[in-house]
Amino acid sequence: MKATLSIIAATLVATVTTAAADNKVKRFYFRAGVVHIAPQADSDELELADVDGPASLSVQNGPISGSGATISAATIPGGVFGYVLPMLGDRLSIEVVLGIPFEVTFEATGTLRDQSIAPMALGAVPTGVPALGPELGTATAVPPVATLVYTFAPPGARFRPFVGAGAAMLFAYDEEITNPVLTEVAEPEFDIKPSPGLALQVGAEARLWRSLYARLDVKYIAFLQARSEVKHIQVRTPELPLFDSVEVGTARMNIWINPVVVSLGIGLDF
């Protein structure tokens, strides 16, 4: 009898231990896939500064009326790495978006694209400076994003919708002006300052098999601004007497990027 009770007790303990192990929350997760970044771009007018010498005969310090710029969309490989916090029923987690650096293209809009930035000297003498056209330049962007995520279903559920919020940053390097009008005489200096943003997130996951999940995630990055500056702009002036080219000075422009970021991926809880 005692032996039977001992066997039953041992079986119960083993069953409870196995169940506890099976129900243990997997704290870490990773999803890999593709990320599409679609800027909802809007810009301030381009503003000229440091204008002096011959250039002051044609342009003045201040904004160029009707000018603007936009930024291209991009689709890149990417992923999400997360950690489930031991609180709120294991429904709160911290996520970091991982993505490779990618190239973005800056394009001129409005009068910056369609009209010469310096058509006349002294209001009467043509300079011969043509319109810039749409091409401005390129840069390599790195936009890290970290969010705090609340999932509406418990760990292990087949379908897990979630919302989140957090912070984003824009870092850019290898900035280059590629416009043929702006680079004909010499290549100007192009710089984009780092900028913070606010990330808002919504999405859902579906369990495919055991700890394997598919994920759809949509983020909106608000207040993300590319603060750009182009220094030592020189343009050729073929119709201006005595001057083959002139240095215009410095151009500054703030472009509100505010992208919608759509991620589709698959990965494991572990």
Buried (B, 14 or more C-beta within 10 A) or exposed (E): EEEEEEEEEEEEEEEEEEEEEEEEEEBEBBBBBBBBBBBBBBBBBBBBEBBEEBBBBBBEEEEBEBBBBBBBEBEBEBBBBBEBBEEEEBBBBBBBBBBEBBEBBBBBBBBBBBBBBBBBBEEEBBBBBBBBBBBBBBBBBBBEBBBBBBBEBEBBEEEBBBBBEBBBBBBBEEBBBBBEBBBEBEEBEBEBEEBEBBBBBBBBBBBEEEBEBBBBBBBBBBEBBBBBBBBBBBBBBEEBEEBEBBBBBBBBBBBBBBBBBBBBBBBBBE
